[in-house]
Amino acid sequence: MIDMKKELISSLYERWKQYRKTMPKTSEIDAFIHLIIEEDARKKLSDIARALSEESIVREVHIVTGECDLILKVRAKDFDELSNFITKKLREYAWVKKTTTLLVLESI
């Protein structure tokens, strides 16, 4: 099962790299980031949402029901900025239990 997940992730990453080659260098990257917050921090969701909304990369923050607690709409100047925001900002917060990032391929 783990090998299948690794293969899927590897396959998706390779497809993303191919897609990136077709994008103009000046294209910004839009993404939605689903956040699951640690149980003890959920009572402070409004405060967390407000703090996240002040990040320059964040366009919208939504407190939602369902499988995640917050959804961020972000716009990055490039993949490195998006990656740094996720790995060096979001995942450093003690109250972040899990993130899932959905890259926007096309907006209609």
C-alpha positions as CSV (number, residue, x, y, z in Angstrom):
1,M,0.0,0.0,0.0
2,I,2.8,2.4,0.9
3,D,4.6,1.7,-2.4
4,M,1.4,2.4,-4.3
5,K,1.1,5.8,-2.6
6,K,4.8,6.6,-3.3
7,E,4.2,5.7,-7.0
8,L,1.1,7.8,-7.2
9,I,2.9,10.8,-5.6
10,S,5.9,10.4,-7.9
11,S,3.6,10.1,-10.9
12,L,1.7,13.3,-9.9
13,Y,4.9,15.1,-9.3
14,E,6.2,14.2,-12.7
15,R,3.0,15.3,-14.3
16,W,3.2,18.6,-12.4
17,K,6.8,19.2,-13.6
18,Q,5.7,18.6,-17.2
19,Y,2.8,21.0,-16.7
20,R,5.1,23.6,-15.2
21,K,7.3,23.5,-18.4
22,T,4.3,24.8,-20.4
23,M,3.6,27.7,-18.1
24,P,5.0,31.1,-18.8
25,K,7.8,32.0,-16.4
26,T,5.7,35.0,-15.1
27,S,2.6,32.9,-14.3
28,E,1.6,33.1,-10.7
29,I,0.5,29.9,-9.0
30,D,-2.9,29.7,-7.3
31,A,-3.7,27.0,-4.8
32,F,-6.1,26.0,-2.1
33,I,-4.6,24.7,1.1
34,H,-6.8,22.6,3.4
35,L,-5.7,22.7,7.1
36,I,-6.6,20.4,9.9
37,I,-6.0,22.1,13.2
38,E,-5.0,20.3,16.4
39,E,-8.1,19.6,18.6
40,D,-7.1,21.9,21.5
41,A,-6.6,24.9,19.1
42,R,-9.9,24.6,17.4
43,K,-11.6,26.9,19.8
44,K,-9.4,29.7,18.5
45,L,-10.2,29.2,14.8
46,S,-11.2,32.8,14.2
47,D,-8.0,34.1,15.7
48,I,-5.9,31.6,13.6
49,A,-7.9,32.5,10.5
50,R,-7.2,36.2,11.1
51,A,-3.5,35.7,11.6
52,L,-3.2,33.6,8.4
53,S,-5.1,36.2,6.4
54,E,-2.3,38.7,7.1
55,E,0.2,36.6,5.3
56,S,1.1,38.2,1.9
57,I,0.5,35.0,-0.1
58,V,-3.0,34.4,1.4
59,R,-5.9,35.8,-0.6
60,E,-8.8,34.2,1.4
61,V,-9.3,32.2,4.6
62,H,-12.4,30.2,5.2
63,I,-13.5,28.4,8.3
64,V,-15.4,25.3,7.1
65,T,-17.1,22.1,8.1
66,G,-16.1,18.7,6.9
67,E,-12.7,17.0,6.6
68,C,-10.7,20.1,7.3
69,D,-11.0,23.1,9.5
70,L,-9.7,25.9,7.3
71,I,-9.3,26.5,3.6
72,L,-6.8,29.0,2.4
73,K,-6.8,30.4,-1.1
74,V,-3.2,31.5,-1.9
75,R,-1.4,33.1,-4.8
76,A,2.4,32.6,-5.1
77,K,4.7,34.3,-7.5
78,D,6.4,30.9,-8.2
79,F,6.5,27.3,-6.9
80,D,9.4,28.1,-4.5
81,E,7.3,30.8,-2.8
82,L,4.4,28.4,-2.4
83,S,6.7,25.6,-1.2
84,N,8.4,27.8,1.4
85,F,5.0,29.1,2.7
86,I,3.8,25.5,3.3
87,T,7.0,24.0,4.6
88,K,8.5,26.9,6.5
89,K,5.4,28.8,7.7
90,L,2.4,26.6,7.9
91,R,4.0,23.4,9.1
92,E,6.0,25.3,11.8
93,Y,2.8,26.2,13.7
94,A,2.2,23.8,16.5
95,W,-1.5,23.9,15.9
96,V,-1.3,22.6,12.3
97,K,-2.0,18.9,12.4
98,K,-2.1,18.4,8.6
99,T,-2.1,20.3,5.3
100,T,-3.3,19.3,1.9
101,T,-2.5,21.5,-1.1
102,L,-4.6,21.6,-4.2
103,L,-2.9,23.4,-7.2
104,V,-5.2,25.3,-9.5
105,L,-4.6,24.1,-13.1
106,E,-7.3,26.2,-14.7
107,S,-9.9,28.8,-13.5
108,I,-13.1,29.3,-15.5
